[in-house]
Amino acid sequence: MPVTTHNWQERRGALVSSLGWWVGGWSLTTLTSLCFIFLLYWFLCCVKLIVTASPVEYDVPKCKKGLTGCSINPVDGSWMHTITGTYQGIGKLAAAHFHCHAPTCLSIAMYRCDKDVKICNATTGELLCEEKPIYGGTGKIPKSMQKYDEPGYILQPPCLWGSSQYGLEAPVDVNPDKYVLGSVKTSNASYGHHGEMAWQQMYVVLDGEE
């Protein structure tokens, strides 16, 4: 069977998401405010990595000394692989859910920096959101959710912004005229594996739509 190769850097496409809402017991005011929240996918930089299956998947190598992106995890001494990206956002953040899949993903963190910063990270920016998997059966599940604290399950809490009425911080401005964003993802690299994801699923409020 012949092998077909493609120069993917010269091919362009569009990502389209279709959303459906079930609404019950909410006022028209609440429903109207929901209509102005948009779903976007921001990809943590996959350039110079081997991409498999989709533009947001990459290979994590079996780490060893001297391999780019590899370091020792200070928590347990295992190998850890890190990728980073600096990019522009849009609007104001309402929710962030990062694809930090078990059992390899260790953490994903997003930072905000002044627009002139070339590399946005923990050193140069302000932490907006960090997600780490919480494993069931470890006693680390919040008390309000302990009935779900079972071995074999995982909790991946998102970052949320909104009304102070619900105990939330105000949506965060990430206007590209003022800021750039940076993300850092770490994965366990004791063994090499394919298909690690670099999705950042974002819900944003566009300027003028609050």
Helices and strands as residue ranges (DSSP letters): G 8-10, H 28-34, E 37-43, E 57-60, E 70-72, E 79-87, E 92-98, E 105-114, E 126-131, E 134-135, G 143-148, E 154-155, E 159-160, G 164-166, E 172-173, E 179-188, E 193-197, E 199-205
